[in-house]
Amino acid sequence: MSGSARAGRELDMQSADTRVAEPVRAEPSPNGAAAASPSAAARVPHIKQLTGIRALAALWVLLFHFRPELIEAFGFLYPLIPLMNVGYLGVDLFFVLSGFILTFTHLDRMVVGWGPRKIVAFLWLRISRIWPVMMVMLLAWGLYLAFLATWTNDGGFHYALQPGRFLAHVFLVQAWTTAHHDWNPIDWSLSAEWMAYIAFTVLVVLLAKFRTQLSNRALVSLALLAVLPLVLVGIGFQDGSDLMWDGDKIVEGIVPLRVLTEFVGGAIVAVLVLRHGLTARLPWFLRPTVVLAVILVAIYVIHLNDPAVRVRFAVDWRINGHLMWGATETVLVVPLFLLLIGSLAVSGRDVTARFLSTRVLVWGGKVSFALYLVHWLLLDLMRRLLTSWGLVDEPSAWEFRLFVIAGIVGSFVAGHLLHHRVEEPCQRAMRKMLPRSIKV
């Protein structure tokens, strides 16, 4: 492997991205809006395509992180390089989806009788969704780092095991500063989500007013304005910065800007869908298949015609002649994520919606949160094994390819086990701990 490729791999390992939203439920009332009754809202059907797209978003992030080894081992994947290089946008898709889902599911429930009890109940339900798996993976990373610290006697691993940073992860505030990703490097997005959840407990009142007092045009304009700051800031980033990094430092304020703008944008789209119901008709050019095609075309066009090539650390990271940095201008597709999620919700018969509703993708959506949290550990282990076996410079060897496949398959297996053995039972147990008097 060339020096630039090796440097690129090291840089890629520094930055990691994602997040997951929970299944959406919706109940149209006779006038197309969601019912205000919490008991009724709990009985509404599951919108499978919005679970299925979680699988694609998680896979996008996974391919982004595994892409150096995948491209080296499997040359037939070269056409996917532009798409894999911007896989960090899967996190942005999750943030938009999260805002949409929570608003669509909880707006009426939260507004009726809104107060401290409803806020506590809502936040407890969110904690039950993300904290148990996050904590299990945090401890798994601690054991892994402790083993590496003992085995290698590398002071860097000792430094990584800081108790203060561990507590920051426990309380989900680890990404509220510009500290580097540590312990589990990719659970920063859960910290960002927690920030959005807290903001939602107040924002929900404003969203309810938007629903009754603003026109459709005003809501569309507000949704676009919500994500505009991120688009403008993102265009100024270096290529390969993953919308997070300035060199080896996290840009101050980028995490709250990134999550809150996209979360709010998704929430406003949910208000529109609640207003018109799940049977709203869209013109052909606003349907999911067309929107998805436009997103893919935009990513490839921007990659091939990058208007401002300014790569991170000035490292021209290429594998077999293919540039491995994602063009920062692809942040322009973030507003299209708003349209994609909204159109998917109301277009159940669209070919893309049907594809996302298949059993495999719905399963992938359910395990996507656990998959996201576990895959970086498998990736790091795979890379260390490749190095220790002397295969890192032999990507054409069948052993190298087997390690890469094992890393990806192992991520899915571990994600499935985490989902069924930790995520689901812990979520049920924590929900039961919430007094009936304050349930949302």
C-alpha positions in Angstrom: 0.0 0.0 0.0 1.3 3.5 -0.8 2.2 6.0 1.9 -0.7 8.3 0.9 -3.2 5.4 1.1 -1.9 4.3 4.5 -2.1 8.0 5.7 -5.7 8.2 4.3 -6.7 5.1 6.1 -5.3 6.5 9.4 -7.3 9.7 8.8 -10.4 7.8 8.0 -10.2 5.9 11.2 -10.3 9.1 13.2 -13.7 10.1 12.0 -16.9 8.1 12.4 -20.5 8.7 11.9 -24.6 7.7 12.5 -27.6 7.3 14.4 -31.1 5.5 14.3 -34.7 6.5 14.8 -37.4 4.2 16.1 -40.4 2.7 14.2 -43.0 5.2 13.1 -46.7 4.8 13.8 -49.4 6.9 12.4 -53.2 7.2 12.6 -55.0 9.4 10.1 -58.2 11.0 11.4 -61.1 11.6 9.0 -59.7 15.0 8.0 -56.2 13.5 7.3 -54.5 14.7 10.5 -53.2 12.4 13.2 -55.5 11.6 16.1 -54.8 13.3 19.4 -55.6 10.4 21.6 -52.5 8.6 22.9 -54.3 5.3 23.3 -55.5 5.5 19.7 -52.1 6.6 18.4 -50.6 3.4 20.0 -52.7 1.2 17.8 -51.8 2.7 14.4 -50.0 0.7 11.7 -46.2 0.7 11.3 -44.9 2.5 8.2 -42.5 -0.1 7.0 -40.7 2.0 4.4 -39.4 4.4 7.1 -38.0 1.4 9.0 -36.4 0.0 5.8 -34.7 3.3 5.0 -32.9 3.0 8.3 -31.2 -0.1 7.0 -29.9 1.7 3.9 -28.7 4.6 6.0 -26.8 2.3 8.4 -25.4 0.3 5.5 -24.3 3.5 3.9 -22.3 4.5 7.0 -20.8 1.0 7.3 -19.7 1.0 3.7 -18.1 4.4 4.3 -16.0 3.1 7.1 -15.1 -0.2 5.5 -14.4 1.4 2.1 -10.6 1.4 2.0 -10.5 -2.4 2.5 -13.5 -3.0 0.3 -12.0 -1.0 -2.6 -8.6 -2.7 -2.2 -10.0 -6.2 -2.1 -12.9 -6.0 -4.6 -12.2 -3.9 -7.7 -15.7 -4.4 -9.1 -16.9 -1.9 -6.4 -15.0 1.0 -8.1 -18.3 2.4 -9.5 -19.6 2.8 -5.9 -16.7 4.9 -4.7 -18.4 8.3 -5.1 -21.4 7.0 -3.1 -19.3 5.3 -0.4 -17.0 8.3 0.0 -19.9 10.4 1.3 -21.4 7.6 3.5 -21.2 9.9 6.5 -24.3 11.5 5.0 -26.2 8.5 6.3 -25.9 10.1 9.7 -27.6 13.3 8.4 -30.4 11.1 6.9 -30.8 9.6 10.4 -31.1 13.0 12.0 -33.8 14.1 9.5 -35.6 10.8 10.0 -35.4 11.1 13.8 -37.0 14.6 13.7 -39.7 13.3 11.4 -40.5 10.2 13.4 -40.6 11.8 16.8 -42.8 14.6 15.7 -45.1 12.3 13.7 -45.4 9.9 16.6 -45.4 12.2 19.6 -46.7 15.6 18.6 -50.3 15.1 19.7 -49.4 13.0 22.6 -46.9 15.6 23.9 -49.1 18.7 23.4 -52.2 17.3 25.2 -51.4 17.9 28.8 -47.9 19.2 28.0 -45.8 19.7 31.2 -43.1 18.3 33.4 -44.7 14.8 33.5 -44.9 14.5 29.8 -41.4 15.8 29.3 -40.0 13.3 31.9 -41.9 10.4 30.3 -40.8 11.3 26.8 -37.1 11.6 27.8 -37.3 8.3 29.7 -38.7 6.6 26.6 -35.8 8.0 24.5 -33.3 6.8 27.1 -34.8 3.4 27.1 -34.3 3.3 23.3 -30.6 4.3 23.1 -28.9 4.0 26.5 -28.7 0.2 27.2 -27.0 -0.7 23.9 -24.8 2.4 24.1 -23.7 1.3 27.6 -23.0 -2.3 26.6 -20.9 -1.1 23.7 -19.1 1.4 25.9 -18.1 -1.3 28.2 -17.1 -3.5 25.3 -14.8 -0.8 24.0 -13.4 -0.3 27.5 -12.4 -4.0 27.7 -11.0 -3.8 24.2 -8.9 -0.7 24.9 -7.7 -2.2 28.2 -6.6 -5.3 26.5 -4.7 -3.3 23.8 -3.2 -1.1 26.5 -1.9 -4.2 28.4 -0.9 -6.2 25.3 1.0 -3.3 23.5 2.0 -1.2 26.5 1.0 1.8 24.3 0.5 4.9 26.3 -2.1 6.1 23.8 -4.5 3.4 24.9 -4.0 4.3 28.6 -4.8 7.9 27.7 -7.9 6.8 25.8 -9.3 5.2 29.0 -10.0 8.6 30.7 -12.7 8.3 33.5 -13.9 11.8 32.8 -14.6 11.0 29.2 -16.3 7.7 30.2 -18.7 9.7 32.4 -19.3 12.1 29.5 -20.5 9.1 27.4 -22.6 7.7 30.3 -24.5 11.0 30.5 -24.6 11.4 26.7 -22.8 14.7 26.6 -19.5 13.5 25.0 -20.2 15.3 21.7 -21.2 18.6 23.3 -17.6 19.8 23.2 -14.8 19.7 20.6 -13.2 16.7 22.3 -12.0 13.9 19.9 -14.2 10.8 19.5 -13.1 8.3 22.2 -14.1 5.1 23.9 -16.7 4.1 21.3 -15.8 6.6 18.5 -19.2 6.5 16.8 -21.6 7.0 19.7 -21.1 10.8 19.3 -24.2 10.9 17.3 -26.3 9.5 20.2 -25.0 12.4 22.3 -26.2 14.7 19.4 -29.5 13.0 19.4 -29.9 13.4 23.1 -29.4 17.1 22.6 -32.2 17.1 20.0 -34.5 15.1 22.3 -34.2 17.7 25.0 -34.8 20.5 22.5 -37.9 18.6 21.2 -39.6 18.8 24.6 -39.9 22.5 24.1 -40.0 22.6 20.3 -43.1 20.4 20.3 -45.3 23.3 21.5 -44.1 25.5 18.6 -44.6 22.7 16.1 -48.2 22.3 17.2 -48.7 26.0 16.5 -47.1 25.7 13.1 -49.5 22.9 12.3 -52.6 25.1 12.9 -51.4 28.5 12.0 -48.9 28.3 9.1 -49.7 27.6 5.4 -48.2 24.7 3.5 -45.9 27.1 1.7 -44.7 28.6 4.9 -44.0 25.1 6.4 -42.0 24.1 3.3 -40.0 27.4 3.4 -39.3 26.9 7.2 -38.1 23.3 6.6 -35.6 24.5 3.9 -34.5 27.4 6.0 -33.9 25.0 8.9 -31.2 23.1 7.1 -29.8 26.0 5.1 -27.2 26.9 7.8 -25.7 23.5 7.6 -25.5 23.5 3.8 -23.8 26.9 3.8 -21.3 25.9 6.5 -20.8 22.5 5.0 -19.8 23.8 1.6 -16.8 25.5 3.3 -15.4 22.3 4.7 -12.4 20.4 3.3 -13.1 17.4 1.2 -13.1 14.3 3.4 -13.8 16.3 6.5 -17.1 14.3 7.0 -18.9 17.6 8.0 -17.0 17.4 11.3 -13.3 18.0 11.0 -10.9 20.9 10.4 -7.7 19.0 10.0 -7.5 16.9 13.1 -9.9 19.0 15.2 -13.6 18.9 15.4 -15.1 22.3 14.3 -16.6 24.1 17.3 -20.4 24.2 17.2 -20.7 21.8 14.2 -22.4 18.9 16.2 -25.3 21.0 17.5 -25.7 22.8 14.2 -25.7 19.5 12.3 -28.2 17.7 14.5 -30.6 20.5 15.4 -31.0 21.9 11.9 -31.7 18.5 10.4 -33.9 17.3 13.2 -36.0 20.5 13.0 -36.2 20.2 9.3 -37.5 16.6 9.6 -39.9 17.7 12.3 -41.5 20.4 10.1 -41.9 17.9 7.3 -43.7 15.6 9.7 -46.1 18.5 10.5 -46.9 18.7 6.8 -47.6 15.0 6.6 -49.7 15.1 9.8 -51.8 17.9 8.2 -52.5 16.0 5.0 -52.4 12.4 6.1 -50.7 9.3 4.8 -52.8 9.2 1.6 -51.8 12.5 0.2 -51.1 12.5 -3.5 -47.8 13.8 -4.9 -46.9 14.7 -8.4 -44.6 12.2 -10.1 -41.5 14.4 -9.7 -41.9 14.4 -5.9 -42.2 10.7 -5.5 -39.5 8.7 -3.6 -38.0 6.9 -6.6 -37.5 10.2 -8.5 -36.1 12.0 -5.4 -33.7 9.1 -4.6 -32.5 9.2 -8.3 -31.9 12.9 -8.1 -29.9 12.4 -4.8 -27.7 9.7 -6.4 -27.2 11.7 -9.6 -26.2 14.8 -7.6 -23.7 12.8 -5.5 -22.0 11.4 -8.7 -22.0 14.7 -10.6 -20.5 16.6 -7.6 -17.9 13.9 -7.2 -16.9 14.0 -10.8 -17.0 17.8 -11.1 -15.9 19.0 -7.7 -15.8 22.8 -8.0 -13.3 23.3 -5.2 -10.8 20.4 -4.5 -9.3 21.1 -1.1 -8.5 17.7 0.5 -8.0 17.2 4.2 -4.4 17.6 5.4 -3.6 18.2 1.6 -3.3 14.4 1.4 -4.1 13.1 -2.1 -5.5 9.8 -0.8 -6.0 7.4 -3.7 -6.4 3.6 -4.0 -5.6 2.3 -7.4 -6.0 5.8 -8.8 -9.4 6.5 -7.3 -9.7 9.5 -4.9 -11.1 8.3 -1.6 -12.1 11.7 -0.2 -15.8 12.7 -0.4 -16.5 16.1 -2.0 -17.9 18.4 0.7 -20.3 20.0 -1.7 -22.5 16.9 -1.5 -24.0 18.5 1.6 -26.3 20.0 -1.0 -28.4 16.8 -1.0 -29.4 17.3 2.7 -32.5 19.3 1.8 -33.5 16.5 -0.6 -33.4 14.1 2.5 -36.4 16.1 3.8 -38.3 15.5 0.6 -37.3 11.9 0.5 -38.6 11.1 4.0 -41.8 13.0 3.6 -42.5 11.5 0.2 -41.8 8.0 1.5 -44.3 8.4 4.3 -47.2 9.1 1.9 -46.2 7.0 -1.0 -46.5 3.4 0.1 -47.2 2.1 -3.4 -44.1 3.7 -4.9 -41.5 1.1 -6.1 -38.9 2.5 -3.7 -41.3 2.4 -0.8 -42.2 -1.2 -1.6 -38.6 -2.2 -1.8 -37.9 -0.6 1.6 -40.9 -2.4 3.0 -39.4 -5.9 2.2 -38.8 -8.2 5.1 -35.0 -8.1 4.8 -34.8 -4.3 4.9 -37.4 -4.0 7.7 -35.2 -6.4 9.7 -32.2 -4.3 8.8 -34.0 -1.2 10.0 -34.8 -2.8 13.3 -31.2 -3.9 13.9 -29.7 -0.7 12.4 -29.1 1.0 15.7 -27.2 -1.9 17.2 -25.4 -2.5 13.9 -24.2 1.1 13.8 -22.9 1.0 17.4 -21.0 -2.3 16.9 -19.5 -2.1 13.4 -16.6 0.2 14.3 -15.3 -2.2 16.9 -15.3 -5.1 14.3 -13.6 -2.8 11.8 -10.9 -1.8 14.2 -10.3 -5.5 15.2 -10.2 -6.5 11.5 -7.6 -3.8 10.7 -5.4 -4.9 13.6 -5.6 -8.5 12.6 -4.8 -7.7 9.0 -1.7 -5.8 10.2 -0.6 -8.6 12.7 -1.0 -11.2 10.0 1.1 -9.2 7.5 -1.8 -8.9 5.1 -2.3 -5.1 5.1 -0.2 -4.7 1.9 -1.6 -7.8 0.2 -5.2 -6.8 -0.7 -5.4 -9.3 -3.5 -4.8 -12.2 -1.2 -7.8 -14.4 -0.4 -7.1 -14.1 3.3 -7.4 -10.3 3.1 -10.7 -10.6 1.3 -11.9 -13.2 3.9 -11.1 -10.8 6.7 -13.0 -8.0 5.1 -16.1 -10.2 4.5 -15.8 -11.5 8.1 -15.7 -8.0 9.5 -18.9 -6.9 7.7 -20.8 -10.2 8.3 -19.7 -10.1 11.9 -21.0 -6.6 12.3 -24.5 -7.7 11.1 -24.4 -10.8 13.3 -23.3 -8.8 16.4 -25.9 -6.1 15.6 -28.7 -8.8 15.4 -27.6 -10.3 18.7 -27.4 -6.9 20.4 -30.8 -5.9 19.1 -32.5 -9.1 20.4 -30.5 -9.7 23.5 -30.0 -6.2 24.8 -31.9 -3.5 23.0 -35.4 -5.0 22.9 -35.5 -6.6 26.4 -33.9 -3.5 28.1 -36.3 -1.2 26.3 -39.3 -3.2 27.5 -38.0 -3.4 31.1 -37.3 0.4 31.2 -40.7 1.2 29.8 -42.3 -0.8 32.6 -40.4 1.2 35.1 -42.2 4.4 34.0 -45.3 5.0 36.2 -48.6 4.8 34.3 -49.6 8.2 35.5 -46.9 9.9 33.5 -46.7 7.7 30.4 -46.7 9.4 27.0 
